[in-house]
Amino acid sequence: MKILTKKTLAEGLKEVCALDPDLAGVVRELGPPPLWRRRQGFETLICLILEQQVSLASARAAFNRLIEALGGRPEAEPFLALDDDTLKAIGFSRQKMRYGRILAQELVNGTLNLGRLRRLPDEGVRAELTRLTGIGNWTADIYLLEALGRPDVIPVGDLALQEAAGRVKNLPSRPDAATLNEIGEGWRPWRAVATRILWHYYLNVVRKSTQTSFP
């Protein structure tokens, strides 16, 4: 199963730029995007839960407080030992506490095996993750993109991606998920590469922030 590495990212960039002159223009202007990989496992999924519907800076600050509270990288069993007050102080809402505990309990019980996901096709991974309360398509897609390095995944519900795509494609408004999915058909089998180009554009042109990593 092909995954994105520095080598395959370069291969994908070449093909995507040949398919889409607009994305080629972004790469000419800004250079190639970073690979943006994350660790496979609980810590990335709990970080993604924290990132849902909040700023990346806020989520990152909460994740760092979680690392401090646990005395190291988050793992499922120690996470379950944290009480409500501790999690609230870290930055978990009631809803995200529940989501995190459901995820952690599945791992402790052995009903979710994250190591097995690397052997499943994209749809299998998505189905396995989204059966859990609190993990929707966006979370599953980011895990596929960055933890598993799948080359042909596009998180159509990602607002930053939608905003960047609207600007790069010179659309009258930000495309919704369905429209972005249609646009993305032209980037197969490298939709994850096109996604990285658009995130790169978002960070460097749309936001012009000092943020150094995304998403």
WOCORHU-V231776 format. One line per field, one symbol per residue. ss: DSSP state (H for helix, E for strand, - for the rest). phi: phi as a letter, one per 20 degrees, with the letter a starting at -180 (. if undefined). Layout:
BEGIN
ss = ???
phi = ???
END
This chain:
BEGIN
ss = -----HHHHHHHHHHHHHH-HHHHHHHHHH-----------HHHHHHHHHH----HHHHHHHHHHHHHHH-----HHHHH---HHHHHHH---HHHHHHHHHHHHHHHH----HHHH----HHHHHHHHH------HHHHHHHHHHH-----------HHHHHHHHHH--------HHHHHHHHHHH---HHHHHHHHHHHHHHHHH--------
phi = .fcecgffffffgfffffecfffffffffdnffffldcffpgffffffffffmcffffffffffffgffemrffcfffffffegffffffpefgffgffffffffffffnecdfffffeefgfffffffffegnddfffffffffdeemfecccefeffffffffgffelefbffeffffffgfgfdfecfffggffffgfgfedfeldefdbae
END
